[in-house]
Amino acid sequence: EFEAMLEEAYRTIDIASGRIRAKVPATPNGLKVIAKLADEGREVMATCVPTAGMLMLGAAAGAKMVTPYAGILEQAHFTTKLAEIARMQQALKRQESDTRLCVGIYRPADLFEYAALGVRHAFLWERDVDAFVNNDLVLAAEAGFTESWKRIKAHQREELTAEP
């Protein structure tokens, strides 16, 4: 309900006003909450936004940030999450909107794909962090770097100890 959502949003914002924004689902009552908070000058994030059309409703209500749930479209076989995020980003750009996307990234390859679209904000679930920082390719590159560094250091020692 509108009043309960608004009350919860205020409690969330009051934890650290200016540093925390309310995250409100883009339901009919949620859009009303977003509009009220935006009218009060509070920054709001719209969440549960599956389509570019819903994104535009969230932006029109005053959301400064939107968390797309485009993966639900992929699960229903309508389109891919990447394609819908691309549509969303393009719509924001064409409208010259100051609303920004904050995309959930689940695979390391997604980071580049969304960045290439112009998405500047993302989040990782804690369960996915390991896949990003312990990437097999990065670990292989690091091993090669370490081996090269050892050869360089050994060569430098040989030069220092060589007789003129």
Accessible surface in RSA format (square Angstrom, percent):
REM  Atomic radii and reference values for relative SASA: ProtOr
REM  Chains: A
REM  Algorithm: Lee & Richards
REM  Probe-radius: 1.40
REM  Slices: 20
REM RES _ NUM      All-atoms   Total-Side   Main-Chain    Non-polar    All polar
REM                ABS   REL    ABS   REL    ABS   REL    ABS   REL    ABS   REL
RES GLU A   1   155.38  89.2 127.44  96.4  27.94  66.5  52.50 101.5 102.88  84.0
RES PHE A   2    50.94  25.5  49.40  30.6   1.55   4.0  49.40  29.9   1.55   4.4
RES GLU A   3   119.22  68.4 117.05  88.6   2.17   5.2  62.02 120.0  57.20  46.7
RES ALA A   4    62.36  57.3  50.83  78.4  11.54  26.2  56.98  80.2   5.39  14.3
RES MET A   5    40.27  20.9  34.19  22.6   6.07  14.5  29.10  24.7  11.17  14.8
RES LEU A   6    10.58   5.9  10.58   7.6   0.00   0.0  10.58   7.4   0.00   0.0
RES GLU A   7   105.90  60.8 102.96  77.9   2.94   7.0  31.84  61.6  74.06  60.5
RES GLU A   8   101.64  58.4 101.64  76.9   0.00   0.0  18.50  35.8  83.15  67.9
RES ALA A   9     5.38   4.9   1.11   1.7   4.27   9.7   4.90   6.9   0.48   1.3
RES TYR A  10    57.42  26.8  57.42  32.7   0.00   0.0  50.57  38.0   6.85   8.5
RES ARG A  11   137.22  57.6 130.22  66.4   7.01  16.7  74.09 101.3  63.13  38.3
RES THR A  12    44.94  32.0  43.68  44.3   1.26   3.0  26.01  34.9  18.93  28.6
RES ILE A  13     6.88   3.9   6.88   5.1   0.00   0.0   6.88   5.0   0.00   0.0
RES ASP A  14    97.97  68.6  72.58  72.2  25.38  60.0  26.86  63.2  71.10  70.9
RES ILE A  15   132.03  75.1  98.81  73.6  33.22  80.1 107.02  77.1  25.00  67.9
RES ALA A  16    31.14  28.6  21.34  32.9   9.80  22.3  31.14  43.8   0.00   0.0
RES SER A  17    85.73  72.4  59.46  79.4  26.27  60.5  31.37  66.8  54.36  76.2
RES GLY A  18    80.92  99.8   0.00   N/A  80.92  99.8  42.92 117.8  38.00  85.1
RES ARG A  19   214.08  89.9 175.20  89.3  38.89  92.6  64.93  88.7 149.15  90.4
RES ILE A  20    62.30  35.5  50.92  37.9  11.38  27.4  55.15  39.7   7.15  19.4
RES ARG A  21    80.26  33.7  66.30  33.8  13.96  33.2  18.96  25.9  61.30  37.2
RES ALA A  22     1.65   1.5   1.43   2.2   0.23   0.5   1.65   2.3   0.00   0.0
RES LYS A  23   106.36  51.9  80.61  49.5  25.75  61.3  46.29  41.7  60.07  64.0
RES VAL A  24     5.76   3.8   5.34   4.8   0.42   1.0   5.76   5.0   0.00   0.0
RES PRO A  25    43.65  31.8  43.65  39.8   0.00   0.0  43.65  36.0   0.00   0.0
RES ALA A  26     6.07   5.6   0.00   0.0   6.07  13.8   0.94   1.3   5.13  13.6
RES THR A  27    60.57  43.1  56.98  57.8   3.59   8.5  57.91  77.8   2.66   4.0
RES PRO A  28   109.39  79.7 102.57  93.5   6.81  24.8 107.27  88.6   2.11  13.1
RES ASN A  29    44.01  30.3  43.18  41.7   0.82   2.0   2.98   7.2  41.02  39.6
RES GLY A  30     0.00   0.0   0.00   N/A   0.00   0.0   0.00   0.0   0.00   0.0
RES LEU A  31    32.87  18.3  31.45  22.5   1.43   3.6  31.84  22.4   1.03   2.8
RES LYS A  32   122.33  59.7 114.59  70.3   7.74  18.4  72.90  65.6  49.43  52.6
RES VAL A  33     0.00   0.0   0.00   0.0   0.00   0.0   0.00   0.0   0.00   0.0
RES ILE A  34     0.00   0.0   0.00   0.0   0.00   0.0   0.00   0.0   0.00   0.0
RES ALA A  35    35.06  32.2  34.72  53.6   0.34   0.8  35.06  49.4   0.00   0.0
RES LYS A  36    82.31  40.2  77.27  47.4   5.04  12.0  43.48  39.1  38.83  41.4
RES LEU A  37     0.00   0.0   0.00   0.0   0.00   0.0   0.00   0.0   0.00   0.0
RES ALA A  38    28.68  26.4  12.23  18.9  16.45  37.4  13.54  19.1  15.14  40.1
RES ASP A  39   128.22  89.8  91.30  90.9  36.93  87.3  29.55  69.5  98.67  98.4
RES GLU A  40    76.01  43.6  40.41  30.6  35.60  84.8  40.90  79.1  35.11  28.7
RES GLY A  41    68.12  84.0   0.00   N/A  68.12  84.0  37.37 102.6  30.75  68.9
RES ARG A  42    77.24  32.4  68.23  34.8   9.01  21.5  20.02  27.4  57.22  34.7
RES GLU A  43    88.66  50.9  81.36  61.6   7.30  17.4  29.88  57.8  58.79  48.0
RES VAL A  44     0.00   0.0   0.00   0.0   0.00   0.0   0.00   0.0   0.00   0.0
RES MET A  45    24.30  12.6  24.30  16.1   0.00   0.0  18.01  15.3   6.29   8.3
RES ALA A  46     0.00   0.0   0.00   0.0   0.00   0.0   0.00   0.0   0.00   0.0
RES THR A  47     9.82   7.0   9.82  10.0   0.00   0.0   9.82  13.2   0.00   0.0
RES CYS A  48    56.75  42.9  47.38  52.8   9.37  22.0  17.44  44.2  39.31  42.4
RES VAL A  49     0.00   0.0   0.00   0.0   0.00   0.0   0.00   0.0   0.00   0.0
RES PRO A  50    35.88  26.1  35.88  32.7   0.00   0.0  35.88  29.6   0.00   0.0
RES THR A  51    43.41  30.9  43.41  44.0   0.00   0.0  37.78  50.7   5.63   8.5
RES ALA A  52     8.51   7.8   8.34  12.9   0.17   0.4   8.51  12.0   0.00   0.0
RES GLY A  53    45.04  55.5   0.00   N/A  45.04  55.5  38.49 105.6   6.55  14.7
RES MET A  54    51.27  26.5  50.42  33.4   0.85   2.0  27.48  23.4  23.79  31.5
RES LEU A  55     0.00   0.0   0.00   0.0   0.00   0.0   0.00   0.0   0.00   0.0
RES MET A  56    59.62  30.9  56.74  37.6   2.87   6.8  57.03  48.5   2.58   3.4
RES LEU A  57    92.64  51.6  89.79  64.2   2.85   7.2  89.90  63.1   2.74   7.4
RES GLY A  58     0.00   0.0   0.00   N/A   0.00   0.0   0.00   0.0   0.00   0.0
RES ALA A  59    20.11  18.5   6.69  10.3  13.42  30.5   7.13  10.0  12.98  34.4
RES ALA A  60    90.25  83.0  47.56  73.4  42.69  97.1  60.38  85.0  29.87  79.1
RES ALA A  61    19.55  18.0   5.95   9.2  13.60  30.9  13.85  19.5   5.70  15.1
RES GLY A  62    20.22  24.9   0.00   N/A  20.22  24.9  19.16  52.6   1.06   2.4
RES ALA A  63     1.00   0.9   0.00   0.0   1.00   2.3   0.00   0.0   1.00   2.6
RES LYS A  64    77.59  37.9  75.24  46.2   2.35   5.6  46.43  41.8  31.17  33.2
RES MET A  65    17.50   9.1  17.50  11.6   0.00   0.0  17.50  14.9   0.00   0.0
RES VAL A  66     0.00   0.0   0.00   0.0   0.00   0.0   0.00   0.0   0.00   0.0
RES THR A  67     2.79   2.0   2.79   2.8   0.00   0.0   2.04   2.7   0.74   1.1
RES PRO A  68     8.05   5.9   0.03   0.0   8.02  29.2   0.03   0.0   8.02  49.9
RES TYR A  69    95.73  44.7  88.41  50.3   7.32  19.0  68.26  51.3  27.46  33.9
RES ALA A  70     0.00   0.0   0.00   0.0   0.00   0.0   0.00   0.0   0.00   0.0
RES GLY A  71    20.37  25.1   0.00   N/A  20.37  25.1  18.57  51.0   1.79   4.0
RES ILE A  72   100.75  57.3  95.71  71.3   5.03  12.1  96.09  69.2   4.66  12.6
RES LEU A  73    24.63  13.7  24.60  17.6   0.03   0.1  24.63  17.3   0.00   0.0
RES GLU A  74    79.10  45.4  75.03  56.8   4.07   9.7  27.48  53.1  51.62  42.1
RES GLN A  75   141.27  79.0 117.35  85.8  23.92  57.0  48.52 103.3  92.75  70.3
RES ALA A  76    53.21  48.9  28.23  43.6  24.99  56.8  38.44  54.1  14.77  39.1
RES HIS A  77   167.66  91.6 134.22  93.3  33.44  85.5  97.34 100.3  70.32  81.8
RES PHE A  78   155.55  77.8 122.99  76.2  32.56  84.7 125.36  76.0  30.20  86.4
RES THR A  79    45.79  32.6  30.72  31.1  15.07  35.9  30.69  41.2  15.09  22.8
RES THR A  80    67.69  48.1  67.51  68.4   0.18   0.4  62.17  83.5   5.51   8.3
RES LYS A  81    22.85  11.1  22.77  14.0   0.07   0.2  20.12  18.1   2.72   2.9
RES LEU A  82    67.24  37.4  65.66  47.0   1.57   3.9  65.66  46.1   1.57   4.2
RES ALA A  83    41.48  38.1  33.30  51.4   8.18  18.6  40.03  56.4   1.45   3.8
RES GLU A  84     8.04   4.6   8.04   6.1   0.00   0.0   0.03   0.1   8.01   6.5
RES ILE A  85     0.00   0.0   0.00   0.0   0.00   0.0   0.00   0.0   0.00   0.0
RES ALA A  86    29.96  27.5  26.66  41.1   3.30   7.5  26.79  37.7   3.18   8.4
RES ARG A  87   135.70  57.0 131.29  66.9   4.40  10.5  44.26  60.5  91.44  55.4
RES MET A  88     0.00   0.0   0.00   0.0   0.00   0.0   0.00   0.0   0.00   0.0
RES GLN A  89    30.71  17.2  30.71  22.4   0.00   0.0   5.07  10.8  25.64  19.4
RES GLN A  90    88.87  49.7  83.82  61.3   5.05  12.0  23.44  49.9  65.43  49.6
RES ALA A  91    25.78  23.7  18.86  29.1   6.93  15.8  25.40  35.8   0.38   1.0
RES LEU A  92     4.79   2.7   3.96   2.8   0.82   2.1   4.31   3.0   0.48   1.3
RES LYS A  93   164.32  80.2 148.43  91.1  15.89  37.8 101.10  91.0  63.22  67.3
RES ARG A  94   177.56  74.6 147.16  75.0  30.39  72.4  55.95  76.5 121.60  73.7
RES GLN A  95   118.06  66.0  93.99  68.7  24.08  57.3  11.29  24.0 106.77  81.0
RES GLU A  96   158.84  91.2 125.34  94.8  33.51  79.8  46.92  90.8 111.92  91.4
RES SER A  97    25.32  21.4  10.48  14.0  14.84  34.2  14.10  30.0  11.22  15.7
RES ASP A  98    87.49  61.3  76.40  76.0  11.09  26.2  37.44  88.1  50.05  49.9
RES THR A  99     3.29   2.3   3.26   3.3   0.03   0.1   0.00   0.0   3.29   5.0
RES ARG A 100   101.38  42.6 100.82  51.4   0.57   1.4  25.41  34.7  75.98  46.0
RES LEU A 101     3.00   1.7   0.05   0.0   2.95   7.4   0.05   0.0   2.95   7.9
RES CYS A 102    14.33  10.8  14.33  16.0   0.00   0.0   0.00   0.0  14.33  15.5
RES VAL A 103     0.23   0.1   0.23   0.2   0.00   0.0   0.23   0.2   0.00   0.0
RES GLY A 104     3.07   3.8   0.00   N/A   3.07   3.8   1.32   3.6   1.74   3.9
RES ILE A 105     1.83   1.0   1.83   1.4   0.00   0.0   1.83   1.3   0.00   0.0
RES TYR A 106    89.59  41.8  80.91  46.0   8.68  22.6  52.28  39.3  37.31  46.0
RES ARG A 107   145.90  61.3 145.57  74.2   0.34   0.8  59.99  82.0  85.92  52.1
RES PRO A 108    47.24  34.4  38.56  35.1   8.69  31.6  39.16  32.3   8.09  50.3
RES ALA A 109    62.93  57.9  48.67  75.1  14.25  32.4  59.70  84.1   3.23   8.5
RES ASP A 110    12.76   8.9  12.67  12.6   0.08   0.2   0.20   0.5  12.56  12.5
RES LEU A 111    95.60  53.2  95.19  68.1   0.41   1.0  95.19  66.9   0.41   1.1
RES PHE A 112   143.43  71.8 138.88  86.0   4.55  11.8 142.63  86.5   0.80   2.3
RES GLU A 113    71.57  41.1  70.95  53.7   0.62   1.5  11.41  22.1  60.16  49.1
RES TYR A 114     7.59   3.5   7.59   4.3   0.00   0.0   2.59   1.9   5.00   6.2
RES ALA A 115    57.89  53.2  41.56  64.1  16.33  37.2  43.17  60.8  14.72  39.0
RES ALA A 116    70.24  64.6  27.41  42.3  42.84  97.4  39.47  55.6  30.78  81.5
RES LEU A 117    60.22  33.5  40.87  29.2  19.35  48.7  45.59  32.0  14.63  39.4
RES GLY A 118    35.11  43.3   0.00   N/A  35.11  43.3  28.98  79.5   6.13  13.7
RES VAL A 119    12.77   8.4   1.50   1.4  11.26  27.1   2.84   2.5   9.93  26.9
RES ARG A 120   198.74  83.4 160.89  82.0  37.85  90.1  49.52  67.7 149.21  90.4
RES HIS A 121    72.18  39.4  67.47  46.9   4.71  12.0  43.73  45.1  28.45  33.1
RES ALA A 122    48.89  45.0  16.47  25.4  32.42  73.7  16.64  23.4  32.25  85.4
RES PHE A 123    58.87  29.5  51.81  32.1   7.06  18.4  58.87  35.7   0.00   0.0
RES LEU A 124    68.74  38.3  43.95  31.4  24.79  62.3  43.95  30.9  24.79  66.7
RES TRP A 125   110.60  44.4 109.24  52.9   1.36   3.2 109.17  58.2   1.43   2.3
RES GLU A 126   158.92  91.2 141.46 107.0  17.46  41.6  57.75 111.7 101.17  82.6
RES ARG A 127   173.73  72.9 136.48  69.6  37.25  88.7  77.15 105.4  96.58  58.5
RES ASP A 128    21.27  14.9  20.16  20.1   1.11   2.6   1.25   2.9  20.03  20.0
RES VAL A 129    59.78  39.3  59.78  54.1   0.00   0.0  59.78  51.9   0.00   0.0
RES ASP A 130    87.90  61.6  84.36  84.0   3.54   8.4  32.99  77.7  54.90  54.8
RES ALA A 131    51.57  47.4  36.84  56.9  14.73  33.5  46.78  65.9   4.79  12.7
RES PHE A 132    36.98  18.5  19.17  11.9  17.81  46.4  19.52  11.8  17.46  50.0
RES VAL A 133    96.35  63.4  75.72  68.5  20.64  49.7  81.21  70.6  15.14  41.1
RES ASN A 134    73.09  50.4  61.67  59.6  11.43  27.5  14.16  34.1  58.94  57.0
RES ASN A 135    38.08  26.3  33.68  32.6   4.39  10.6   5.75  13.8  32.32  31.2
RES ASP A 136   116.92  81.9 107.01 106.5   9.90  23.4  35.80  84.3  81.11  80.9
RES LEU A 137   145.41  81.0 140.36 100.4   5.05  12.7 140.89  98.9   4.52  12.2
RES VAL A 138    85.83  56.5  83.40  75.5   2.43   5.9  85.45  74.2   0.38   1.0
RES LEU A 139    83.79  46.7  80.20  57.4   3.59   9.0  80.68  56.7   3.11   8.4
RES ALA A 140    65.08  59.8  48.26  74.5  16.82  38.3  56.22  79.2   8.86  23.5
RES ALA A 141    68.60  63.1  50.24  77.5  18.36  41.8  62.31  87.7   6.29  16.7
RES GLU A 142    98.15  56.3  92.47  70.0   5.68  13.5  45.08  87.2  53.07  43.3
RES ALA A 143    58.95  54.2  49.43  76.3   9.52  21.7  54.04  76.1   4.92  13.0
RES GLY A 144    38.61  47.6   0.00   N/A  38.61  47.6  36.13  99.1   2.48   5.6
RES PHE A 145   134.75  67.4 127.01  78.7   7.73  20.1 132.25  80.2   2.50   7.1
RES THR A 146    50.24  35.7  48.58  49.2   1.66   3.9  43.63  58.6   6.60  10.0
RES GLU A 147    86.38  49.6  85.68  64.8   0.70   1.7  34.37  66.5  52.01  42.5
RES SER A 148    43.02  36.4  42.18  56.3   0.84   1.9  22.32  47.5  20.70  29.0
RES TRP A 149   123.17  49.4 122.30  59.2   0.87   2.0 104.83  55.9  18.33  29.7
RES LYS A 150   122.82  59.9 117.11  71.9   5.71  13.6  72.48  65.2  50.34  53.6
RES ARG A 151   141.41  59.4 133.89  68.3   7.52  17.9  68.85  94.1  72.56  44.0
RES ILE A 152    83.46  47.5  79.88  59.5   3.58   8.6  83.38  60.0   0.08   0.2
RES LYS A 153    81.73  39.9  81.30  49.9   0.43   1.0  37.46  33.7  44.27  47.2
RES ALA A 154    36.22  33.3  34.85  53.8   1.37   3.1  35.53  50.0   0.69   1.8
RES HIS A 155   101.66  55.6  99.86  69.4   1.80   4.6  73.93  76.2  27.73  32.3
RES GLN A 156    80.05  44.8  79.03  57.8   1.03   2.4  25.96  55.3  54.10  41.0
RES ARG A 157   143.18  60.1 142.03  72.4   1.15   2.7  68.05  93.0  75.13  45.5
RES GLU A 158   113.57  65.2 106.92  80.9   6.65  15.8  45.12  87.3  68.45  55.9
RES GLU A 159   108.46  62.3  87.46  66.2  20.99  50.0  36.49  70.6  71.97  58.8
RES LEU A 160   152.95  85.2 121.90  87.2  31.05  78.1 124.77  87.6  28.18  75.8
RES THR A 161   111.00  78.9  83.38  84.5  27.62  65.8  74.26  99.7  36.74  55.5
RES ALA A 162    66.36  61.0  41.98  64.8  24.38  55.5  51.80  72.9  14.56  38.6
RES GLU A 163   161.84  92.9 133.68 101.1  28.16  67.1  53.43 103.3 108.41  88.5
RES PRO A 164   178.80 130.3 103.92  94.7  74.89 272.2 143.57 118.5  35.23 219.0
END  Absolute sums over single chains surface
CHAIN  1 A    10900.6       9111.1       1789.6       6438.4       4462.2
END  Absolute sums over all chains
TOTAL         10900.6       9111.1       1789.6       6438.4       4462.2
